[in-house]
Structures are given as structure tokens and as C-alpha cells.
Amino acid sequence: MASMKAYMTRRLIETIIVVFFAMFVNFFIINLAPGDPARIMTGEFGYACPEYVEAMRKKWGLDKPLHERFLIYLANVLKGDLGYSYGYYSPVAQLIAERIGATLLLMLTGIMLAFVIGTLIGAQAGRKMGSKTDMTLSFINLMLWSMPVFWLGLILILVFSVWCGFFPTSGMMSVRTEYHGMWKYLDILWHLTLPAITLALAELPIYFKIVRASVIEQTSEEYVRTFRAVGMREDKVFKRYVLRNALVPPVTMLGLHLGYVLSGAVLIEVVFGWPGLGRLLLEAVYRRDYPVLMGMYLVTSICVALANLATDLIYMILDPRIRYR
């Protein structure tokens, strides 16, 4: 218990250091990138007079040295202030808060669907390696892996929205009709279906491949042959030992994906007109909106660090052989 507590304390300190290092790197990479936010705000084609451009630089503090701007940014972040958007003229924290719900709904639904379905069919394929089931599932997996996500989204819109009329083509809620209560949530679910399925189909091949390979590897281990030799039932060996040990690699991948959940799925959000953080990030890149970019990357860095920390804890539950000193 004491060793586990010491390990968690050390990992928490490492997580804080990683977040601060990521914040440092993100700030300087973004601010040293080509492009002048003041010129973008005053007119990208250079029609604004130099005095007006310089006034905009002073207004947003872009005329100060880079190291001084970093110290100001660091002090503001420690106070919980992520800055003020150049393009939206709103606090960055408010912009993120307005869109975080839509992104979490889409990303968590899609990723969890991909994890569950990919794990189930990957385990089935690995258990029946070389069979027709394995070959069929592997072929479908290869087809999904080869499809660009934006193309897959457009095909689903064409088939299920345009031709069949089952689902809406874009947005998160109906514009013409305002629903309340349970009907509002059903309307959101109706709009969520196609984007979530697109994301799940795009991520599913990763989990399928990892789980299949892991099951095949675990099946060939000595302990499996020993259990079979003593007469233990095949289903019990698979469910209690093989599958549990095979879940460690896909859980690692799930932890990484959950860490990037707040960065959004940019292509899917653009194709389906989903009002999430991915579109906000893309628009901030176009506008050279430094505070929004730094705020988004900071939030993503924190999520990735915390997801890695949570993954380590799940390891200890899934595999008792793992011990930290």
C-alpha cells in the first residue's frame, strides 16, 4: 500500500511537470509560427494602414518580447485565465466551455463504440485464427482501415440522409423545430448517430487489430497449454485468463484516445457540421488566434497526462503481475 501511494505521488509530480513542459513548448511553437495575428485581424491582404496594425499589436500585447509574453501567459494560466480570443472577442475558457459538451458527446460515444465492438470482434477473430470468420472480419477491418474518414462520412450522409432520409445531414439539433424535455435529447441522439458511427468505424480497425494479435499471442503462452492439459474448460481459460491479459494493449490505446478526446475529430465535425472543439481549433489556426490555440493545446495536454495516469491504474487492476516500486 505504501509503495503504491509513493508510486502515485511520483506519477502525479511527473504529470504536473509534463503539463508545464507541454505548455512551454506549445507557447513558443505557436508564437514562432509564420503569420501575424494583427495583420489577420486588420485585413489579410494588407489594406490596413501600418499605424492601425501597430495599434492592434499593442492592444493584444503582441509588441512585447516573446519571453515577457510567456511570463504573462504563465501567470494568467496559474490564475485560471486562458486569455482572450482575437477572432471571437470572448474569453478562451468560455469558448471551450460552450463547445466541450458537444465534443465529449461525440468523441466518447464514438471511441467507446469502437473499443467495445473492436474488442469483441477482435477477440472472436483471434480465437478462431485462420477460420472463415477470422478471414471475413479481417477483410472488413482492412476495408475500414483503407477508407478516409471524411469520405466515409460523406458516403454515410449520401446513403442514410440523402437517399433514405433516416438521419439529418448536419448540426447537433434541429433548427426549424425547438424540442423540450425528453424530445430534445432524442433529437440530439438522432443528429449524433451518423457522426458517432463514422468515428467508431474509423477507430474500430485499431482495436480489432490489437486485440486479435494480443489474443493470438496469449493463446500460445505456456500457462494456456497448462490449463488445457489439466482439463480446464476452453471457455473458462479464454474468458478468465486469455481475454483479461489480452485487454492490456487495447486499454493502452483507449487511454491515449481518451487523452485526445477534447481536441475533437476535426474532419468529422467539419463534414457533419458538428459544433465541437475540433472546428474551433481549425478556425483558430486559420485566424492565427494564439490564445485559442494555446488554450486548446493546454487542455489537451492535461487530458493526455491524466489519461496516461488513469491507464497505469487500470493496468494494476487488469494484470496483477504488474507491480510498481
N, C-alpha and C positions, 0 to 999 in steps of 0.2 A: 504493500500500500504506500509506504514511504517512497519507494523507488518510482512508483507510478506518479506520485504527486510531484516529485523532483523533475521527472521527465516532462510532465505537463507544464510546469513552471518554465523550464528551459525552452520548450517549444513555443510557449506564449511570448517569451522575450524575443526569440528568433522571429516570430511572426511580426512583432512590432518593428523590429529592425528592417525586415524585408519591406514592409509597407513604407517606411520612411525612405528607404533606398529607391523604391519604385517611384515615389513622389518626386524625389530629386531628379531622377533620370527623365521622367515624363515632362517635368517642367522645362528642362533645358533642351530636350529634343523638340518639343513643340515650339518653344520660343526661338530656337535657332533655325527652324524650318523656313524655306523660302516663302515670301509673301508678306505683305504689310497690312495688318488689320485696319489701320487708319485709312489707307487708300481704298480698301474694300468698302469701308463704311461711307466714304465720301464720293464714291464712284470709281468703279474698277478701271474705267477707260481713260482716267487722267484728266477729266474735265474740271475738276475742282481746283481752286487756286491753292498754291503752296501754303499760304497763311492759314487757310481753313483746315488743311490736312495736319499742319503742325498743331493747331488748336485742339484737334481731336486726339492727337498723340498725348498732349498734356492732360486733357480731360481724363483719359483712361490710364495715365501713368506709364505710357509706352516710351516716353522720352528719358526715363530713368535708366541707369546702368542695370545690366541683367542680374548681377548678384544682389543689388538692392531690391529689385522686384521680387527676387526669390525669397529674401528675408521677410518682406511684407506679406507675400503669399503664405509662407510657412506660419507666420504669426496669426494670420486670419484663419487658416485651417485649424490651428490648435484651439481657436475660439469657436469653431464650428461654422465659420463663414467660408463658403466655397467661391465667393466672388460674384460679379455681376456680368451678365451676358452682354456682349457688344451688339449682337444682332437682335435679340428678343427684348432687350431693355428690361430684364427681370432677373432676380436672384437665381443663381445656378441651382441652389438647393430646391427652390420652388419648381423650376423646370423639371428637375429629376423626379421630384415628388409627384408631379402631375402625371408623369408617364410611367412611373415604376410599376404601377399596378397592372397595366396592360402588358408590359414586358414580362413580368413574373408569371402572369396567367398563361401567356403563350409559351414561354420557354419551359416552365416547369411541366406543363401539360405535355408538350412535345417530347421533351427529354425523358420524362418518366414513362411515357408510352413506348418510346424507342428502347429504353432499358428493359422494361418488363417483357415486351414482345421479342426483342432481340435475344434476351437471355433464355426464354422458353424455347424458341425455335433453334437457337444455337446449341443448347443442351441436347435437344432431340436429335439434331444432325450429328453432333459429336458422339452421342451414344450409339447411333446406327451408322457409323462411318463406313462409306463405300456402298451403302444401300441406295435404292431409288429415291427414298426420302431425303437422304443426305445430298444426292446429286441435284434433285429438284430445288431444294431450299438454297443450295449453294449457287445455282444458276440464277434464281430470283434475286439473291443477295448481290451477285455480280452486276445484274441489270440495274438494280437500285443504286449501287455504288458508282455506276458509269453515268448516271443522269445528273446534269447540272440542276441545282436546287431551284433556280429561277425558272428553268424550262419545265421542271416537274410541277411547280406551282401553276404556271400558265396552262399546262395540259389539264390539270385538275379543274381550273376555272372554266376552261373551254367545255369539258365534258359535263361536270356536275352543276355548273352555274349557267352557262350559255345554252347548251343543248338540252339538259334535263331540267334546269330551273330549280334544283333542290336547295342550293345554297346561294347566299349573296356573293357578289364579286369582290367587294372591298368594304373596309370600315370595321368598326367594332360594335356599332349599334345602328339600328335603323334610323334614317334621317327623317323620313316622311311621317313616321308614326312614333309617338312617345309612349313607351310602356312603363308600367309601375309594378312594384312588388315582384312576385314570382315570374311574371311575364318578362320583366326587364332582364332577369338572369337567364331565362330561356333564350331571349333574343341575343344576348352576348354569347351564349353557348352555340347558337346557330351560326353566328359570324365566326366563332373560334374554330369550328370544325375543320374547314379546309386548311387554314394556316397551320393548325396543330398537326394534322395528318401529314402535310408536306414536310414539316420539321421532323416528325417522327420517322417518316420514310427515308429522309436524308441521313439521319443519325443511326438508324437501325442496323445498317451493314457493319458498323464499327463494333457494336456489342455482339452481333451474331458471330463475327469472325473471331473475336477474342474469346468468347465463351466456348465456341466449338473447339478451338485449339487447346484451350485450358482443360476441357473435359477429356479430350483425347490424351493429353499429357497425364492427367491424373489417373485415367483408366489403366495406363501402362505401369503405374507405380507398384512397388513391391507390396505395400500394405493391402492393395486391392486384391492381388493374387492370393495373399494370405487369408483374407476374409472369405474369398471364394473357396479356398482349399478346406476351410473348417466348416463349410456348409452354410454360410450366411446367405440369406436370400438376396438375389441380384438387385431388386428394387430398394431394399434397405441399404445395401452398400452404396448404391448410386445416390439416393436422396440424403442419407445421413453423412456420408463422407466425401464422395466424389464431387457432388454438386456444391457442397459447402466450401470445399477447398478451391473449386473452380470459380467461385464468385469473387475471389480476392482481386484478380486483374480487372474485371468489368467494374467493380466498385471504385477502383482507382480512376478509371476513365470517367465514371459518373461524377466523382468528386471534382475532377478537372472541369467537366462540362458545367456543373453547378456553380463552380467558381466564376465562370464567364457568363452566368445567366443574365446579369444586369447590363452586359454590353449589347444584348439584343441580337436578333437574327436579321441583319440589315437587308439582305436580298428578299427574304420572305416578307418583311414588313413593308418594303417598297412595292413588291408585287401585289400584295393584298391590301395596301393602304392602311396597315395596322399602326395605330398611333402610339408606338413604343419608343424606347430609348435608342434603338438602332437607327431609326430615321433621324432622331435628334442628333446623334453622333455624326451621321452623314452630312446633315445640313451644317453642322458646326465646322466640319472640315472644309466645305465649300466657302463658308463665310470667314474663315480664319478666326473663329470665335474661341480664342485661347481659354478663357475661364470655363466655358462649357466642356471643352476637350479635356482640360486638366481635372475638372470635377468628375467627369465620366471615367477617366482612367484611374483616378484615385479610388472611386467607389469599386471599380472592377478589381483593382489590386487588393483592396481589403477583402472582397468576396473570395478571390482566389486563395489568399493566405488563410482565411478562415475555413475554406473548403478543404484545403490540404490538412489543416489541423483536425477537422472532423473525420477525414478519411483515415488518418492514423488511429483515431479512437475506434473506428469501425473495424479496422484490421485486428485489433486486440480482441474484439468480440467474435469475429468470424474465424480467426485462426489462433487457437491457444498456443501454438508453437512460437508465435511472435512474442518476444519479450524485449522491453526497453530498459536499459541500465543508465 
